[in-house]
Amino acid sequence: MTGESAWIWWIAAAAIGMGALLGWWVSLKGRRFAPGDVFPASRLSKGNHLFPTQVLISPTSVVQYTPRWIGRQEESIHMAHIASVKIETKLLFSNVYIETSGGAAPIVCHGHRKQDAVQMKTLIERYQTAYYRGGGLKS
């Protein structure tokens, strides 16, 4: 093996190693961030190719979680502050708009499967009904 061909092998090995490291990082960032009803967006949809947005719906709040290369972005709305849920269905995926009662910008969730979008709306309505029938959560 000549010196030049050895360099080519080292460069190829380094490229494969970097590719494997990048794949591991993307898969680590794309895993579910919490237990429960978590709805990940499709990687094929706009803005979700590497790090798909996930939406957690719990009895007390809705959390939109978006991983980043370094860190993450989370936005949370308490069930008592959700005014409406709108589903916009397109050819392949659906967008879910969760509007607040305070008039702030809605949480916009792009690229969810249609059945996931309907299930998200159903869960929010069910948890809001339970919240208001029970007089709020008791500590």
N, C-alpha and C positions, 0 to 999 in steps of 0.2 A: 504494500500500500504506500502510495506516495504521500507527501505532505499535503498536497492539494486535495486529494480524495479523502484524507482523514478530516480535513476542515469541513468538507461537504457533509460527511457523516455527522460530525458534531453539530453543525448548523441544523441539519434535519432532525436530530434527536432533540435539540433545544426547541425547535418549532413544534414538534409533537408534544413535548412536555408542557409548553405554554398553552397549546390548544387544550390539553387535558385539564390543566389548571383552570382555564377560562370556563370550560364545560362544567367542572365541579362547582365553581363560584356561581354560575348562572343557575344550576340545579339547586344549590343551597339557598339562594335568594328566592327561588320559585316555590319552595315547599310551603305547606299550610302554616300560617303564623299563630293560629290558636285552635283549640278544640271547639267543637260545636258546629253550628250551621255556617260554614264558610263556603262562599261561592267564588271560585276563581274565574277570571275572564279568559277567553281563548287567546292563545299566543298568535293566532292568525288575524286578530283584530287590530285596529288602529291604536298605536301607543302601547301595545302589550306584547311585543315580539320577544324581548329578552326577559323582562320582569313583569308578568301579568298582575294587574290589580286584583285584590281579593276583597270581598265584602263579608264581614261577620255580622250576623243578626242574632242578638241575644234578647232575653226578655226585658232587659233594661235599656239597650242602646243598639245603634247601628254604627259599625266602624268600617271605614274604607281604608285599606292598607295598601300602599304602593311601595315596593322595595326600590331602592336606588343602588347605583354602583357602590356608594359608601353611604350607609344609613338607610333611612326609610321616611316615608311621609304617612302620617295617620290623621284621619279626620273622624270625629265621633259626634253623633247626635243622640241625645237622650230620647226615648220613646215619647215622652210628653211633649217634645218640641218638634215632632214630625207632623207637618201639615198635610202633605199629600205625597203619593207615590205614582209616578207616571212611567209607563212602559212604551217605548218607541220601538216597534218591530220593523226590522229591515229584512233583506233577502236571506242572509245567513245568520245574523246575530241580532240581539236586542240591546238597546240602551235603557238604563233605568235612571230616572231622575227622582231624587228624594228631596223634597222641598221642606224647609223649616218654617215654623210659625213666626220666627223673628224677622223674616224677610231677607236673611242672608242668602248668598248664592247657594243653589242646591248642590248636593253631592251628585255628581254625574258619573255613572258607571258604564263604560263602553265595552261592548264585545262579549256579553254573556249569552249563553244558550237560551233559547226562548223558554224552555221549561224551567230553567233556573230563574229567569226574570219573573215568571209568574209565581214561582214558589217564594221568591224574596218578598214580593208584594203580599202574598197570602200570610207569610210569617209575621210581617210587620203589622198587618191588620189584626191578626190573632193576638199578638202581644199587646197592641194598643187597647184592644177590647178588654183583655184581662187586666191591664193596668188601670183603666178607668172604671171598670166594674168593681175592682178591689179597693178603690180609693187611693191608688198609688201604692208603691212598695213600702212595706212597714219594716223599720229597722229593729 
